[in-house]
């Protein structure tokens, strides 16, 4: 039996506990996301909002106004959440109300017009590791094999460039170049913008070694990182493949 987000008897619930499944359109909204990570993130954001305001019914949820959003946003700021976290949580609740507006269940989206913290979109992120963890990670691949050289290059980009896995997957050969005597990597970040960064010597060595092994110097538009067994197809590694690679070491 599928576990409900809220049981039928709302009266026995603590504020915000298990609300979404018993509200049909709210469930449709959540189910429409393909990514499990997005579902979990948005679900948790909405449940936090529900809990903060003590919402116990669909009617309560749909009766929210801008003042409720502002109070919640300000509380998140008081709790010390990062600008990105606050913006993402507001985006989740806004997405829900956009859906409810589309279904004509609410007249307006109360998140519209709410000032959100500014997030520096030029900054890219990777998992935070200690120096010791980074060293163990980079010592793990066998550089004498093509897969090992590729994995070392990928892990070095994640460790030293501070980027998202999706940005690693989107790298092309041409995104690695020299400018003014410095080796550069140019990432495509959210919104399609370019974010070039200078790289350190260890990352430079790892990339040069790997690129010499694959010898794609004549095809600068080729993906930088591909499946070893299917390089002739010139398809980039997926986010899942890189995520599994990272976790595998």
N, C-alpha and C positions, 0 to 999 in steps of 0.2 A: 504494500500500500504506500502510495506517495505521501511523504511527510508534508503536512501543511505548514505554511508559514504562520498562519493563525488558526486555531480551532474555531468551531462554530460558535461556541459560547464565549462571547467577548467579555462578559462580565467578570470572568475569573482571571483575566489577564492583567499582568503588570503593564503600565503604560508602554505602548510601542511594541510589545512582544508579539511576534508572529502575525503581523497585520496583513501583509500583501496577498497571500494566497486566497483569502476569503473575499477579496475585493476583485471581481472579475476583470475589469479593465486594467487595474494595476498589475494583475498577474500577466495579462496579455502583453503589457508594456515590457515587463521584465523578461518574459519568455522570448521576446522578439530579438534579443541580443544573442549573437552567435558565440562570442567569446565568453568562456567561463569566467575569466578574470574580470571582464567588464560587468558581467552579471553579479558577481560577488561584490565588487566595488560599489556598484550602484545600489544594490540591495542593502548593503551595510550603511551607506550614506542616508538612504531614505529611512531606515530603521532608527538611525541616530536622530534624525529630524523628528520622527514620530515620538521617540522616547523623550526628547527635550520638551515637546509641547504636550505630552500626556495624551496623545491622540488615541482614541479607543474605537473609532468607527470610521467607515468610509465617508460618512457625512462630515465628520470632524476634519478629516484629511482634505476633503474638497472645499472646506470652508476657510482654508488658510488664506491670509492676505499678506501684503508686502511687509507690514509691521512684524508678522511672525517670522518672515525670512530674515529681516534685519536683526531681530533679537537672537535668532539662531546663529547667524553669521558672527555677530559680536561675541557670542559665547565661545564659539570656536577660536576666535582671536584671543580671548581671555585665557583659554586653555593652552595657548602656545602652539597651536597647529601651524604648520607651514603654509605659506601663501598658496602653494600648489595644491595641498590637501584641501584647503578651504574652497578654492576655486573648483576643484574636482567634485566636491560634495554639493556645492551649489549647482553645478552642471548636471549632476545626477537628478536632483530634485526638479530642476528646470525641465529636464527631459521627460520626467513623469508628467508634469503639468502640461507640457506641450501635447503629450498623448491624450490627456484628459480633455484639453481644449479641442483637439481634432475630433474627439468623440462627442463633443458638445455637452460634456458633463460639468465643465466649469467655464465661466465666461472669459476669463483671462488667466494668463500665467503670472502668478504673484512674484516670480523670480525676476521677471523682466524689469529692467530699470534699477535693480539692486547693484550697487557698486561692489565689484569683486577685487580682491587683492591682485596687484599686477605681478605676473609671473614672468621671469626672464626666460623666454622661449629659445634664446640662443644657447642656453646651457643644456648639455645632454648628460644623461645619467646612466650609470651602471651600478651593479650591486656593490655596497661598501664592504671592503675587506681590510683586514689588518695587513701590515707589511709582510708578516710571516706567512699569512695565508696566500698572499699574492705570490710570494716566492715559491711556495710549495706548488701552487697552481701552474706557474710557468715552468717549473722543473719537471712536471709530469709528462708532457708529450714527448715522443721519441722523434727528434728532428731528422733522423736518418731515413724516415719514411715520408712519403708525400702527405699522408694523412696527418702525421705528427707535425710536419712543418706547417701545414695549413692550420691545424688546431693551435699551435703555438702563436701563429700570427693573429688568429682571431682572439685568443685569450689576452695577447699583448695589447691589442686594440681596446678591448674591454677594460683592461687594467689601467692603461696609461692615457687613453683618450677620454675617459669618462663619458662614454656614449651608451645609448640604448641599444638593445639587441637589434631592433628594427633598423637602426642606422648602420649597423655592421652589415646586415643583409643587403642593404641598398647600395653599398660601396661598389664602385666600378674601378677598373684599372686606372682610368684617367683621373680618378679622385686622389691618387697618390702622385705627388709631383714636387719639384724643387722650385723655390721662390726666394731669390735674394740669398742663395747659399744655404737655405734652410729647407729641410724636408717637411712637406705639408700633407695633411689629410683633409679633404673637404667633405663634410657630412651634409646630407639633406635632412633637415629637421622639420618639425611640424610647420605646416603652412607652405611647404615647398621651398623654404629659404635655405640658403647655403651658409654653412658655418665652418670656415677653414681654420685649422689649428696647426701650430708647429708641434712636431713630435720629438720625443727624446731619442737618444742613441739606441737604447735597447729595442724599442719598437721599430726603429728604422732598420736595424740588423735583421729582426725577425721577418719584416715585410720583404726586404731585399732578398733574403735567402729563399723564402717561399715563392716569390715571383720568378726568381731564376729557375726554380724547379718546374713550374708550370709553363714557363716560356710563352706568355701571352702578350709579349711586347708589341706584336703587330695588330692587336685587337684591343684598342684602348677602351672600347665601349663594353667589353666583356665584364661580367660580374667578377668581383675580386675573389669571392669565396663561393665555391661550388662543391657539389658532391664529388668525391674522388673518383667514383666509378662511372660518373656521368658527365665528365667535364666537356665532352664533345657536344653535349646539348646546350651548354652555356646558359644554364638556369641557376639563379642564385640560391644559396641555402635558405630554407625557410626559417622563420623565427623559432618554430618548435625544434628544428634540427639544431640550431645554435644553442637554444636553451638546454636541450638534452646533452649537447656536447659539454657545456659549462658544468652542468650537474654531474656529468660522468667523471669529471676530474676532481 
